[in-house]
């Protein structure tokens, strides 16, 4: 739902910005009207075929080339039109990057379950369970993998979710809470989530391979683990307190770079 709202908002921003450009050029800069239409279709094409990294370079290069043309006097236009000429294409690309990002998030099989995780945790707290085990598994540098190949990124999230779920017990609850974070919550004291991860699950996860454009690459993970009991229940009585504590642990879980 959050992805859909943001996708809708950025789509409205794109339509509004393009309409503004067309109206402005129609009233004050008719000589730029054709260029703005061309910029729109070029930006749309680029967003469809280029990766986020290449799109970022496209923004920088288009801005730089525009400045060069103006400085060399290849194109002479009034100052107000200079602003439109320089910034319209980079801004269009920037908006389309956001639209594409949330579009891929919308179509992913693994959707954000932050609200469900919060409700489950609060339910376990209210049930007066003696202890609640929580394990946060984070896909390291997941944002970079998204930039490389969004479709494979979505497939990888599904594979990670499947591997984790197959290693858990029936009363362990698994939630995806965005940005490559998978949260496991359990009120059972018959097993240790930490031992399950380090004795079995970690090895299975690190056997997964990301199939990128330039070859295959292994992925790595960081973890945070916390048992909520009578001693620390007050400190973690809110879901946000719990996740903040777990995410701080990720910062100390150093990974070995390839």
MARTIDREN-690663 format. One record per residue (C-alpha): x, y, z negated. Coordinates in pm, whole numbers, plus 50000, padded with zeros to 5 digits. Layout:
<pts>
<pt><u>X</u><v>Y</v><w>Z</w></pt>
...
</pts>
This chain:
<pts>
<pt><u>50000</u><v>50000</v><w>50000</w></pt>
<pt><u>50281</u><v>50243</v><w>49914</w></pt>
<pt><u>50450</u><v>50170</v><w>50247</w></pt>
<pt><u>50125</u><v>50233</v><w>50434</w></pt>
<pt><u>50071</u><v>50568</v><w>50260</w></pt>
<pt><u>50424</u><v>50684</v><w>50336</w></pt>
<pt><u>50399</u><v>50556</v><w>50695</w></pt>
<pt><u>50076</u><v>50751</v><w>50738</w></pt>
<pt><u>50222</u><v>51068</v><w>50586</w></pt>
<pt><u>50533</u><v>51059</v><w>50805</w></pt>
<pt><u>50319</u><v>50989</v><w>51114</w></pt>
<pt><u>50108</u><v>51295</v><w>51035</w></pt>
<pt><u>50429</u><v>51494</v><w>50988</w></pt>
<pt><u>50549</u><v>51380</v><w>51332</w></pt>
<pt><u>50224</u><v>51479</v><w>51502</w></pt>
<pt><u>50213</u><v>51813</v><w>51319</w></pt>
<pt><u>50575</u><v>51895</v><w>51398</w></pt>
<pt><u>50538</u><v>51808</v><w>51767</w></pt>
<pt><u>50218</u><v>52013</v><w>51796</w></pt>
<pt><u>50395</u><v>52306</v><w>51632</w></pt>
<pt><u>50680</u><v>52281</v><w>51883</w></pt>
<pt><u>50447</u><v>52264</v><w>52181</w></pt>
<pt><u>50233</u><v>52557</v><w>52062</w></pt>
<pt><u>50539</u><v>52767</v><w>51979</w></pt>
<pt><u>50701</u><v>52697</v><w>52315</w></pt>
<pt><u>50375</u><v>52760</v><w>52497</w></pt>
<pt><u>50342</u><v>53103</v><w>52333</w></pt>
<pt><u>50700</u><v>53225</v><w>52299</w></pt>
<pt><u>50937</u><v>53000</v><w>52495</w></pt>
<pt><u>50777</u><v>52851</v><w>52804</w></pt>
<pt><u>51120</u><v>52771</v><w>52947</w></pt>
<pt><u>51173</u><v>52523</v><w>52660</w></pt>
<pt><u>50835</u><v>52350</v><w>52691</w></pt>
<pt><u>50954</u><v>52082</v><w>52931</w></pt>
<pt><u>51267</u><v>52023</v><w>52722</w></pt>
<pt><u>51058</u><v>51969</v><w>52408</w></pt>
<pt><u>50840</u><v>51711</v><w>52581</w></pt>
<pt><u>51157</u><v>51540</v><w>52705</w></pt>
<pt><u>51309</u><v>51555</v><w>52355</w></pt>
<pt><u>51003</u><v>51382</v><w>52211</w></pt>
<pt><u>51017</u><v>51088</v><w>52452</w></pt>
<pt><u>51395</u><v>51059</v><w>52416</w></pt>
<pt><u>51362</u><v>51052</v><w>52037</w></pt>
<pt><u>51084</u><v>50792</v><w>52058</w></pt>
<pt><u>51293</u><v>50573</v><w>52289</w></pt>
<pt><u>51599</u><v>50605</v><w>52066</w></pt>
<pt><u>51399</u><v>50505</v><w>51758</w></pt>
<pt><u>51279</u><v>50193</v><w>51938</w></pt>
<pt><u>51616</u><v>50065</v><w>52060</w></pt>
<pt><u>51886</u><v>50201</v><w>51827</w></pt>
<pt><u>51982</u><v>50099</v><w>51474</w></pt>
<pt><u>51960</u><v>50347</v><w>51185</w></pt>
<pt><u>52336</u><v>50394</v><w>51194</w></pt>
<pt><u>52336</u><v>50479</v><w>51564</w></pt>
<pt><u>52037</u><v>50708</v><w>51515</w></pt>
<pt><u>52231</u><v>50899</v><w>51249</w></pt>
<pt><u>52517</u><v>50945</v><w>51495</w></pt>
<pt><u>52265</u><v>51056</v><w>51757</w></pt>
<pt><u>52145</u><v>51332</v><w>51523</w></pt>
<pt><u>52501</u><v>51454</v><w>51460</w></pt>
<pt><u>52603</u><v>51437</v><w>51827</w></pt>
<pt><u>52290</u><v>51614</v><w>51954</w></pt>
<pt><u>52338</u><v>51895</v><w>51704</w></pt>
<pt><u>52708</u><v>51924</v><w>51789</w></pt>
<pt><u>52652</u><v>51926</v><w>52164</w></pt>
<pt><u>52383</u><v>52190</v><w>52129</w></pt>
<pt><u>52623</u><v>52418</v><w>51943</w></pt>
<pt><u>52894</u><v>52361</v><w>52205</w></pt>
<pt><u>52658</u><v>52452</v><w>52491</w></pt>
<pt><u>52550</u><v>52770</v><w>52314</w></pt>
<pt><u>52903</u><v>52877</v><w>52218</w></pt>
<pt><u>53032</u><v>52822</v><w>52571</w></pt>
<pt><u>52744</u><v>53020</v><w>52714</w></pt>
<pt><u>52618</u><v>52731</v><w>52926</w></pt>
<pt><u>52270</u><v>52813</v><w>52803</w></pt>
<pt><u>52165</u><v>53163</v><w>52696</w></pt>
<pt><u>51840</u><v>53198</v><w>52503</w></pt>
<pt><u>51711</u><v>53433</v><w>52230</w></pt>
<pt><u>51807</u><v>53364</v><w>51869</w></pt>
<pt><u>51466</u><v>53233</v><w>51759</w></pt>
<pt><u>51462</u><v>52988</v><w>52047</w></pt>
<pt><u>51818</u><v>52886</v><w>51959</w></pt>
<pt><u>51689</u><v>52758</v><w>51626</w></pt>
<pt><u>51417</u><v>52550</v><w>51798</w></pt>
<pt><u>51664</u><v>52421</v><w>52058</w></pt>
<pt><u>51919</u><v>52311</v><w>51798</w></pt>
<pt><u>51696</u><v>52156</v><w>51534</w></pt>
<pt><u>51391</u><v>52013</v><w>51712</w></pt>
<pt><u>51555</u><v>51694</v><w>51844</w></pt>
<pt><u>51745</u><v>51606</v><w>51521</w></pt>
<pt><u>51431</u><v>51664</v><w>51315</w></pt>
<pt><u>51226</u><v>51444</v><w>51549</w></pt>
<pt><u>51483</u><v>51166</v><w>51514</w></pt>
<pt><u>51485</u><v>51206</v><w>51136</w></pt>
<pt><u>51105</u><v>51176</v><w>51113</w></pt>
<pt><u>51101</u><v>50875</v><w>51344</w></pt>
<pt><u>51367</u><v>50703</v><w>51131</w></pt>
<pt><u>51133</u><v>50735</v><w>50831</w></pt>
<pt><u>50834</u><v>50609</v><w>51033</w></pt>
<pt><u>51027</u><v>50308</v><w>51156</w></pt>
<pt><u>51156</u><v>50233</v><w>50806</w></pt>
<pt><u>50808</u><v>50218</v><w>50653</w></pt>
<pt><u>50670</u><v>50032</v><w>50955</w></pt>
<pt><u>50917</u><v>49749</v><w>50895</w></pt>
<pt><u>50831</u><v>49755</v><w>50524</w></pt>
<pt><u>50461</u><v>49724</v><w>50612</w></pt>
<pt><u>50503</u><v>49422</v><w>50840</w></pt>
<pt><u>50738</u><v>49237</v><w>50604</w></pt>
<pt><u>50601</u><v>48915</v><w>50455</w></pt>
<pt><u>50757</u><v>49015</v><w>50123</w></pt>
<pt><u>50566</u><v>49313</v><w>49988</w></pt>
<pt><u>50630</u><v>49529</v><w>49685</w></pt>
<pt><u>50477</u><v>49375</v><w>49370</w></pt>
<pt><u>50582</u><v>49634</v><w>49113</w></pt>
<pt><u>50229</u><v>49687</v><w>48981</w></pt>
<pt><u>50164</u><v>49313</v><w>48949</w></pt>
<pt><u>50495</u><v>49267</v><w>48765</w></pt>
<pt><u>50409</u><v>49546</v><w>48522</w></pt>
<pt><u>50067</u><v>49396</v><w>48450</w></pt>
<pt><u>50215</u><v>49048</v><w>48394</w></pt>
<pt><u>50481</u><v>49180</v><w>48157</w></pt>
<pt><u>50229</u><v>49383</v><w>47957</w></pt>
<pt><u>50000</u><v>49080</v><w>47942</w></pt>
<pt><u>50278</u><v>48865</v><w>47797</w></pt>
<pt><u>50360</u><v>49136</v><w>47542</w></pt>
<pt><u>50000</u><v>49161</v><w>47433</w></pt>
<pt><u>49973</u><v>48782</v><w>47398</w></pt>
<pt><u>50232</u><v>48800</v><w>47120</w></pt>
<pt><u>50469</u><v>48551</v><w>47284</w></pt>
<pt><u>50766</u><v>48480</v><w>47061</w></pt>
<pt><u>51007</u><v>48569</v><w>47338</w></pt>
<pt><u>50989</u><v>48676</v><w>47700</w></pt>
<pt><u>51273</u><v>48593</v><w>47935</w></pt>
<pt><u>51340</u><v>48835</v><w>48220</w></pt>
<pt><u>51587</u><v>48791</v><w>48505</w></pt>
<pt><u>51654</u><v>49054</v><w>48771</w></pt>
<pt><u>51823</u><v>48932</v><w>49091</w></pt>
<pt><u>51947</u><v>49207</v><w>49321</w></pt>
<pt><u>52058</u><v>49164</v><w>49682</w></pt>
<pt><u>52376</u><v>49374</v><w>49690</w></pt>
<pt><u>52399</u><v>49645</v><w>49960</w></pt>
<pt><u>52057</u><v>49547</v><w>50094</w></pt>
<pt><u>52004</u><v>49894</v><w>50240</w></pt>
<pt><u>52307</u><v>49855</v><w>50467</w></pt>
<pt><u>52173</u><v>49525</v><w>50599</w></pt>
<pt><u>51842</u><v>49695</v><w>50675</w></pt>
<pt><u>52024</u><v>49955</v><w>50884</w></pt>
<pt><u>52206</u><v>49683</v><w>51078</w></pt>
<pt><u>51902</u><v>49474</v><w>51174</w></pt>
<pt><u>51561</u><v>49544</v><w>51012</w></pt>
<pt><u>51388</u><v>49234</v><w>51149</w></pt>
<pt><u>51656</u><v>49003</v><w>51013</w></pt>
<pt><u>51643</u><v>49197</v><w>50686</w></pt>
<pt><u>51273</u><v>49111</v><w>50650</w></pt>
<pt><u>51340</u><v>48746</v><w>50733</w></pt>
<pt><u>51620</u><v>48738</v><w>50476</w></pt>
<pt><u>51388</u><v>48870</v><w>50205</w></pt>
<pt><u>51151</u><v>48581</v><w>50278</w></pt>
<pt><u>51434</u><v>48328</v><w>50260</w></pt>
<pt><u>51560</u><v>48472</v><w>49931</w></pt>
<pt><u>51210</u><v>48461</v><w>49783</w></pt>
<pt><u>51167</u><v>48098</v><w>49892</w></pt>
<pt><u>51501</u><v>47988</v><w>49744</w></pt>
<pt><u>51429</u><v>48157</v><w>49410</w></pt>
<pt><u>51074</u><v>48023</v><w>49383</w></pt>
<pt><u>51188</u><v>47666</v><w>49452</w></pt>
<pt><u>51428</u><v>47679</v><w>49157</w></pt>
<pt><u>51178</u><v>47806</v><w>48900</w></pt>
<pt><u>50946</u><v>47622</v><w>48664</w></pt>
<pt><u>50566</u><v>47631</v><w>48703</w></pt>
<pt><u>50515</u><v>47896</v><w>48433</w></pt>
<pt><u>50788</u><v>48132</v><w>48561</w></pt>
<pt><u>50653</u><v>48434</v><w>48747</w></pt>
<pt><u>50842</u><v>48580</v><w>49044</w></pt>
<pt><u>50787</u><v>48935</v><w>49176</w></pt>
<pt><u>50955</u><v>49144</v><w>49444</w></pt>
<pt><u>50995</u><v>49496</v><w>49306</w></pt>
<pt><u>51147</u><v>49670</v><w>49612</w></pt>
<pt><u>51501</u><v>49763</v><w>49719</w></pt>
<pt><u>51623</u><v>49404</v><w>49720</w></pt>
<pt><u>51518</u><v>49336</v><w>49359</w></pt>
<pt><u>51347</u><v>49014</v><w>49254</w></pt>
<pt><u>51216</u><v>48996</v><w>48897</w></pt>
<pt><u>51146</u><v>48668</v><w>48717</w></pt>
<pt><u>50937</u><v>48681</v><w>48398</w></pt>
<pt><u>50874</u><v>48381</v><w>48173</w></pt>
<pt><u>50727</u><v>48332</v><w>47826</w></pt>
<pt><u>50862</u><v>47977</v><w>47802</w></pt>
<pt><u>51150</u><v>47889</v><w>47571</w></pt>
<pt><u>51188</u><v>47538</v><w>47710</w></pt>
<pt><u>51455</u><v>47648</v><w>47957</w></pt>
<pt><u>51693</u><v>47937</v><w>48018</w></pt>
<pt><u>51650</u><v>48151</v><w>48328</w></pt>
<pt><u>52012</u><v>48258</v><w>48294</w></pt>
<pt><u>52135</u><v>47899</v><w>48302</w></pt>
<pt><u>51912</u><v>47816</v><w>48598</w></pt>
<pt><u>52061</u><v>48106</v><w>48789</w></pt>
<pt><u>52429</u><v>48043</v><w>48716</w></pt>
<pt><u>52413</u><v>47662</v><w>48725</w></pt>
<pt><u>52213</u><v>47622</v><w>49043</w></pt>
<pt><u>52034</u><v>47920</v><w>49195</w></pt>
<pt><u>52335</u><v>48148</v><w>49245</w></pt>
<pt><u>52512</u><v>47895</v><w>49468</w></pt>
<pt><u>52200</u><v>47837</v><w>49678</w></pt>
<pt><u>52146</u><v>48209</v><w>49730</w></pt>
<pt><u>52505</u><v>48272</v><w>49834</w></pt>
<pt><u>52475</u><v>47998</v><w>50097</w></pt>
<pt><u>52225</u><v>48218</v><w>50283</w></pt>
<pt><u>52358</u><v>48388</v><w>50597</w></pt>
<pt><u>52252</u><v>48719</v><w>50749</w></pt>
<pt><u>52242</u><v>48692</v><w>51129</w></pt>
<pt><u>52354</u><v>49037</v><w>51244</w></pt>
<pt><u>52421</u><v>49184</v><w>51586</w></pt>
<pt><u>52797</u><v>49141</v><w>51552</w></pt>
<pt><u>52798</u><v>48794</v><w>51395</w></pt>
<pt><u>52691</u><v>48618</v><w>51079</w></pt>
<pt><u>52763</u><v>48752</v><w>50734</w></pt>
<pt><u>52725</u><v>48611</v><w>50386</w></pt>
<pt><u>52531</u><v>48802</v><w>50124</w></pt>
<pt><u>52595</u><v>48861</v><w>49755</w></pt>
<pt><u>52388</u><v>48917</v><w>49446</w></pt>
<pt><u>52399</u><v>49092</v><w>49109</w></pt>
<pt><u>52191</u><v>49002</v><w>48806</w></pt>
<pt><u>52056</u><v>49138</v><w>48484</w></pt>
<pt><u>51912</u><v>48922</v><w>48205</w></pt>
<pt><u>51721</u><v>49009</v><w>47892</w></pt>
<pt><u>51524</u><v>48818</v><w>47630</w></pt>
<pt><u>51253</u><v>49035</v><w>47475</w></pt>
<pt><u>51185</u><v>48918</v><w>47119</w></pt>
<pt><u>51086</u><v>49061</v><w>46781</w></pt>
<pt><u>51416</u><v>49247</v><w>46749</w></pt>
<pt><u>51397</u><v>49447</v><w>47070</w></pt>
<pt><u>51025</u><v>49434</v><w>47154</w></pt>
<pt><u>50970</u><v>49794</v><w>47046</w></pt>
<pt><u>51253</u><v>49917</v><w>47270</w></pt>
<pt><u>51105</u><v>49734</v><w>47568</w></pt>
<pt><u>50734</u><v>49782</v><w>47506</w></pt>
<pt><u>50693</u><v>49946</v><w>47848</w></pt>
<pt><u>50766</u><v>49783</v><w>48181</w></pt>
<pt><u>50977</u><v>50084</v><w>48287</w></pt>
<pt><u>51198</u><v>50037</v><w>47977</w></pt>
<pt><u>51256</u><v>49675</v><w>48072</w></pt>
<pt><u>51348</u><v>49742</v><w>48435</w></pt>
<pt><u>51576</u><v>50032</v><w>48338</w></pt>
<pt><u>51766</u><v>49804</v><w>48100</w></pt>
<pt><u>51798</u><v>49530</v><w>48362</w></pt>
<pt><u>51911</u><v>49769</v><w>48635</w></pt>
<pt><u>52179</u><v>49912</v><w>48405</w></pt>
<pt><u>52316</u><v>49560</v><w>48376</w></pt>
<pt><u>52351</u><v>49544</v><w>48754</w></pt>
<pt><u>52605</u><v>49826</v><w>48737</w></pt>
<pt><u>52836</u><v>49611</v><w>48524</w></pt>
<pt><u>52791</u><v>49297</v><w>48733</w></pt>
<pt><u>53086</u><v>49352</v><w>48965</w></pt>
<pt><u>53076</u><v>49172</v><w>49299</w></pt>
<pt><u>53375</u><v>49062</v><w>49505</w></pt>
<pt><u>53383</u><v>49234</v><w>49843</w></pt>
<pt><u>53459</u><v>49032</v><w>50155</w></pt>
</pts>
